[in-house]
Every structure is written in structure tokens, then in C-alpha cells.
Amino acid sequence: MRIDVVSIFPEYLAPLELSLIGKARQDGLLDLTVHDLRSFTTDRHRTVDDTPYGGGAGMVMKAEPWAQALASVAAAQPADAGSKPVLIVPSPAGERFNQALAYELAEEDQLVFACGRYEGIDERVIEWAEEHFTVRPVSLGDYVLNGGEVAVLAMVEAIGRLLPGVVGNPESLVEESHSDGLLEYPVYTKPSVWRDREVPAILLSGNHGKIAQWRRHEQYRRTAERRPDLLETFDAGSLPRADRTALADLGYDVVDGRLKRRPDSGSAASA
């Protein structure tokens, strides 16, 4: 996969040279290039912003430097006939980034990230870019950051680690939070007793079937406690009896393949 990031603060993206993403770059699994937007300005002050039409606080990023930068990125990696690279614009007004979207984007050949700043990028850039890219405004969450760089760091790591060969043990990707619509189960390591707190006995039993079931039920419990909204869309149609029983203990019944919270189970999830 090729990833291009355009920013006025390219040094902000330095962490992408570290850890698994940095190793993936060194090993040739990920071709990642960071571009300085100011390199595509034409005035001696390297200006990238101006006052907004219609008034208001803050500044707006100018259209032409962005058009020049994105055109340069597109020309450097010509797309196959009939396909366009995906341009991701971090924005609190975009679709919510989640694990499902990370998996979807990991299938793309080229991703381009446009790190906006100030009050955002002139909207005409987004309209123009649709001629050359598949444009997807994406939000990291329901809050506002100073710029897109922090969001890009998170998204590139979430996407990059899904590429073949980046994570040493691919099975670990399957067991993580959100990979199956649930939160991950709690994990423990040595010693078995730490400050009078013991590791759950089932994990020391050696019974892998029972351990797998315990972990699954812990996923239900943790999700019910912390993110009950995830259970509203969870596909429960083919759950085995033991799982249905565990969910019933948490106050959930399976109705038409979906989980429905019983009205009298207000404290069941936290019991």
C-alpha cells in the first residue's frame, strides 16, 4: 500500500517512523511519504491561509496550494484505469472512523490524507478533488482537534497494522476489541498473584475450550458495561446456548437475531 500525507507540519508525523509502522516502512510493506503543503505555495511568505468570506473567526486554508499538492501526489502514483486513490480528509463533519472502516481502507492501493488546520480547507478543494480522488471526510470522534495530524496518526496506525505482514501474529488481530463487534476480554500475565489480586482460575486450568468460552463471556460483560450501544447492532442469531445464557444473565434476550435489553435489567450489566 502507498500512503501520502499532506500537512503544514510534516514533523508532526515523525512517530510514523517508529514501532510496527516504522518497521513496515523499512521492510517495504508500506510506502509512506509525508509532503509539506508549504512547498506548493508561490509567495515568499509561503502563505497557506486567508480570511474567510462572510466573516467569522479564524482563517481558512487556501485552495491553490492544496490543489497543487494533491495534483502532485496523484501524478506521482498514476492510478489504474477506472480507479482513483482515496483522499481522506480528517474532519469532525465526516463519517465516524471505526474498525470496520479501517479494514475497508486497508484493501485500497493508495490512501492520501489531507491534514487541514485553522477553520478547515476551502470547500472548493474538496469539490475539485472529486475529479481525481474518491473523497472521504472522516471523523476520529465527536470532538475538535487543532488539526488533522493527530487523527492521521491514529488512522494510519489502525489501517497499517491490518496489512499482511505488519503484525507478527495475525491471530491477534482477530481477538482485538471491535474486530467482532465486541470489546476485547481482559488479559493477564505473570505473576499469578499480584498485590493479593489473583488471575482468574480458569486461565490457569489448561482447558482451552473453557478458556475460550470464559473470554467470550467476558467480552459480553465488558461490552454491556462500557459500550452497550455495540450490543444493539450485534448479530446474535447464531449464538450457542451458553452464550445466550451468559447474555441473559446480563439482562439481554435474543429476539429475531438481535439483542434486546430487558426493561427490568437496569443494573444487570454492572452487577
Secondary structure, DSSP 4 states (H G I P E B T S, - for coil): -EEEEEES-GGGGGGGGSHHHHHHHHTTS-EEEEEEGGGG--STT---EEPPTT--SS-EE-HHHHHHHHHHHHHHSPPPTT--PEEEEEEEEEEEP-HHHHHHHTT-SEEEEE--BTT-B-HHHHHHHTTTSEEEEEESSSS--SBSHHHHHHHHHHHHTTSTTTSS-THHHHTSTTSSSSPPPP---S-SEETTEEPPGGGGS--HHHHHHHHHHHHHHHHHHH-HHHHTT---TT--HHHHHHHHHTTEEEETTEEEE-TT-TTTTT-
